[in-house]
Amino acid sequence: MSVDLEKILRPVDTPMKPYEPKYMLLASGEAVVVRQVERDEIPDLLKHVEPLLHVERDFYDVVAARVYSELLAHYRHRYQDQYVLAVQIDGELAAIVNGRQVTPKLGMSLHTLALRRGLRVGAHAFAAKMEYHIDTLGHDEVLIVAESPIGFRRWMIEYKLEKRFDIPHELGGVPSWALTRELFDRARSSLVVGRRPVPDELLDKAMAAILPPSDPPTPPLDPLAATRSMYDPTATSLMAQRWEMEGRSADA
Ligand SMILES: CC(C)(COP(=O)(O)OP(=O)(O)OC[C@H]1O[C@@H](n2cnc3c(N)ncnc32)[C@H](O)[C@@H]1OP(=O)(O)O)[C@@H](O)C(=O)NCCC(=O)NCCS
C-alpha cells in the first residue's frame, strides 16, 4: 500500500541533459568550478543553507528558507524537474543556484545564493544557470524574479530582462521577468565567462567534497540591526522599544 502511494506522490523527472562543468578565475585570482550537484549530495548543501535562515540582511533569510525547502523537496523526490548547480572555490561552497524545466521550451529560474560576498560569484552562478537553460536544455525563455534589490540589479538591470507581468512566477506568485535567447546572446560576451573542460585537478577537488564556506554571511549580533539599518538609521524606534520594555519613557 505505502509503496503504491509513493508511486503517486513521487514525480517522475523528465530526463535533462547534464550541465557540463566549467571553471574561471575570480577577481581575487582564485579558481572556481561550477558543476552540477547530484541528488545524494543535497544534504551537504542543506547544512550550509540553514544558518542563512537567520540572516535578515539582503533578504538572505527569505531566499535561504525557499532554497532549503526546494532542495529538501528535491532530495525527498517532491519537486518536479529541478536541477542544482554549485560554485566551489578550492572545494569550498561559494554559491548555489537552482531552477527547473517547465516545458521543453520554458525554464523557471528558482534561486541564486552567494556564500562568499564581494567577488561576483553569485553573478557568475546565475550566468551559468542561464547558460544551462538556453544552451544545454534548449529553452527559448527563462522566467525570473528577484527577492532582493541586489538580485534586481544583477538580473533585471544587467541582463535588461523583459517584463512578463501577466505570468505569476512560481516563487510567491509575483509578476515574472524573462530572459530570452536573444537577451542572453547579447549578454554573452560581457556577463558569461568560464572555460571547459575543467582541468582534472580542479574538478577532482570539487567533486571530492563540498567543503564548508569559509566566510559565509552571518546574522548581526543584534537581530534587528538589519531592519534598523533599512528603515530607521538612527535606531530611534528600537531604542524607544527597549526603554519601554525597561519601564522608561521614550523621551527620557
Ligand atoms: C544576489 C546575490 C546572489 C549576488 O551575489 P554576487 O554577485 O556574488 O554579489 P554580492 O552579493 O557579493 O555583492 C553585491 C554587492 O553588494 C556589495 N556587498 C554587500 N555585502 C558585501 C560584503 N560582505 N562583502 C563585499 N561586498 C559586499 C558588493 O560590493 C556588491 O556591489 P556591486 O553590485 O556594486 O558589485 C547575493 O547578494 C545573494 O546571495 N543575496 C542573498 C540572496 C538573494 O537575494 N539572491 C537573489 C535572489 S533574486
PDBQT file of the ligand as one rigid body, heavy atoms in Angstrom, charges set to zero:
ROOT
HETATM    1  C1  LIG A 301      22.138  38.408  -5.157  1.00  0.00    +0.000 C 
HETATM    2  C2  LIG A 301      23.462  37.695  -4.929  1.00  0.00    +0.000 C 
HETATM    3  C3  LIG A 301      23.356  36.254  -5.413  1.00  0.00    +0.000 C 
HETATM    4  C4  LIG A 301      24.557  38.429  -5.725  1.00  0.00    +0.000 C 
HETATM    5  O1  LIG A 301      25.772  37.778  -5.459  1.00  0.00    +0.000 OA
HETATM    6  P1  LIG A 301      27.160  38.384  -6.028  1.00  0.00    +0.000 P 
HETATM    7  O2  LIG A 301      27.006  38.669  -7.468  1.00  0.00    +0.000 OA
HETATM    8  O3  LIG A 301      28.228  37.428  -5.628  1.00  0.00    +0.000 OA
HETATM    9  O4  LIG A 301      27.320  39.791  -5.315  1.00  0.00    +0.000 OA
HETATM   10  P2  LIG A 301      27.496  40.141  -3.746  1.00  0.00    +0.000 P 
HETATM   11  O5  LIG A 301      26.239  39.839  -3.046  1.00  0.00    +0.000 OA
HETATM   12  O6  LIG A 301      28.739  39.576  -3.170  1.00  0.00    +0.000 OA
HETATM   13  O7  LIG A 301      27.687  41.705  -3.843  1.00  0.00    +0.000 OA
HETATM   14  C5  LIG A 301      26.653  42.524  -4.310  1.00  0.00    +0.000 C 
HETATM   15  C6  LIG A 301      27.006  43.952  -3.999  1.00  0.00    +0.000 C 
HETATM   16  O8  LIG A 301      26.966  44.134  -2.603  1.00  0.00    +0.000 OA
HETATM   17  C7  LIG A 301      28.225  44.558  -2.130  1.00  0.00    +0.000 C 
HETATM   18  N1  LIG A 301      28.420  43.794  -0.874  1.00  0.00    +0.000 N 
HETATM   19  C8  LIG A 301      27.451  43.581   0.024  1.00  0.00    +0.000 A 
HETATM   20  N2  LIG A 301      27.921  42.898   1.056  1.00  0.00    +0.000 NA
HETATM   21  C9  LIG A 301      29.198  42.674   0.836  1.00  0.00    +0.000 A 
HETATM   22  C10 LIG A 301      30.213  42.031   1.580  1.00  0.00    +0.000 A 
HETATM   23  N3  LIG A 301      30.002  41.483   2.759  1.00  0.00    +0.000 N 
HETATM   24  N4  LIG A 301      31.426  41.990   1.045  1.00  0.00    +0.000 NA
HETATM   25  C11 LIG A 301      31.643  42.558  -0.122  1.00  0.00    +0.000 A 
HETATM   26  N5  LIG A 301      30.729  43.175  -0.872  1.00  0.00    +0.000 NA
HETATM   27  C12 LIG A 301      29.510  43.250  -0.389  1.00  0.00    +0.000 A 
HETATM   28  C13 LIG A 301      29.205  44.259  -3.226  1.00  0.00    +0.000 C 
HETATM   29  O9  LIG A 301      30.224  45.214  -3.239  1.00  0.00    +0.000 OA
HETATM   30  C14 LIG A 301      28.372  44.318  -4.475  1.00  0.00    +0.000 C 
HETATM   31  O10 LIG A 301      28.325  45.605  -5.026  1.00  0.00    +0.000 OA
HETATM   32  P3  LIG A 301      28.231  45.796  -6.618  1.00  0.00    +0.000 P 
HETATM   33  O11 LIG A 301      26.864  45.340  -7.030  1.00  0.00    +0.000 OA
HETATM   34  O12 LIG A 301      28.445  47.241  -6.810  1.00  0.00    +0.000 OA
HETATM   35  O13 LIG A 301      29.280  44.928  -7.240  1.00  0.00    +0.000 OA
HETATM   36  C15 LIG A 301      23.856  37.720  -3.405  1.00  0.00    +0.000 C 
HETATM   37  O14 LIG A 301      23.838  39.061  -2.975  1.00  0.00    +0.000 OA
HETATM   38  C16 LIG A 301      22.927  36.911  -2.532  1.00  0.00    +0.000 C 
HETATM   39  O15 LIG A 301      23.076  35.692  -2.416  1.00  0.00    +0.000 OA
HETATM   40  N6  LIG A 301      21.975  37.609  -1.903  1.00  0.00    +0.000 N 
HETATM   41  C17 LIG A 301      21.009  36.996  -0.992  1.00  0.00    +0.000 C 
HETATM   42  C18 LIG A 301      20.026  36.116  -1.715  1.00  0.00    +0.000 C 
HETATM   43  C19 LIG A 301      19.464  36.792  -2.928  1.00  0.00    +0.000 C 
HETATM   44  O16 LIG A 301      18.988  37.902  -2.898  1.00  0.00    +0.000 OA
HETATM   45  N7  LIG A 301      19.504  36.051  -4.036  1.00  0.00    +0.000 N 
HETATM   46  C20 LIG A 301      18.985  36.507  -5.290  1.00  0.00    +0.000 C 
HETATM   47  C21 LIG A 301      17.509  36.376  -5.255  1.00  0.00    +0.000 C 
HETATM   48  S1  LIG A 301      16.850  37.156  -6.649  1.00  0.00    +0.000 SA
ENDROOT
TORSDOF 0
